[in-house]
Amino acid sequence: MTATTTVPVPQGETAAPAKRPATVRRKWTEHGLVFIAPFLLVYGMFLLWPLVFGVNLSLRSDNITGDGGEYVGFDNYTEAFRDENVWSSMWNTVWFTILSTVPLVVMGLVFALLAHHLRVVQWLWRLSWFAPFVLPSGVVGLLFLWVIYPSDFGFADQMLAEFGLHPGIGWLTDERYAMLSIVLTTVWWTVGFNFLLYLAALQSIPQHLYEAAELDGAGPWHRLRYVTLPLLRRTTGVVLVLQILASLKIFDQVYIMTGGGPDDSTRPILQYVFQSGFTGYRIGYASAVSYLFFALIVLVSLIHLRLSRRHAEESS
């Protein structure tokens, strides 16, 4: 029988922990892969696989049934580049984005400033400006189609008559006003999202910065110009990118309110993809057009990324 002795550890000192074998780290790595496996599975099934499948479709002449298609290479892309409908629809999309982005960003900021500084029934201002955003696109489209924009008896014409102007404007039937009418509808519907982002950013600005500026003699305009707006620069960049991407993907309100008319003057590129694939039954060609539009979105994202990096380098 052998006796075992223990060496006491002096006070103030702790025993050195035993080194874990490499197999423990390997097991943690294996467990980590197990944890992220569900996400990778869903990501691959619903994003990567449709992306690869869509590229394959764009190189074929498949119809909507999937039968009788054959490999045609880049013929669909060549046809799309020569198709005037593609470029007119692309321009309608870009033009809508230009018309809608500026008022949505500016009005979101203005509404957020008002809601942040108004002390009377502040909850009512926040609710009234954000509430339209939670409405479905179908509800908004039908509301403006049947209540706001009907000629002679719609709310828009009634307001014109109240101010002594000539009613009876073809809000959705005249090429001069159709796109503008859709822009006004979109601004009323979606400005609440930008308003919410700006309001959250305003509430995160430290109050002592305003107090220090006020002690230095800065008035409300100077505090807005030299304190508020510079600190909202990052939020403005995020709002601008999200708004541009959202406007480029316009479809619902145009499809409901004008159907792309009059004379395809409001038809966006996504509606043309829909018509090519599900009305013209040319799934392969519709896939090629959609990937051209995807290239435009990637280009916009890369331009913004480049500008953001340049601005960050100049600021540092």
Secondary structure, DSSP 8 states (H G I E B T S, - for coil): ----------TT---------HHHHHHHHHHHHHHHHHHHHHHIIIIIHHHHHHHHHHTB--BTTS-S--B-TTHHHHHHHH-HHHHHHHHHHHHHHHHHHHHHHHHHHHHHHHHHH--SSHHHHHHHHHGGGGS-HHHHHHHIIIIIS-TTTSHHHHHHHHTT------TTTSTTTHHHHHHHHHHHHHHHHHHHHHHHHHHTS-HHHHHHHHHTT--HHHHIIIIIHHHTHHHHHHHHHHHHHHHHT--HHHHHHTTT-STTSS--HHHHHHIIIIIS-BHHHHHHHHHHHHHHHHHHHHHHHHHHHHHHHHH-
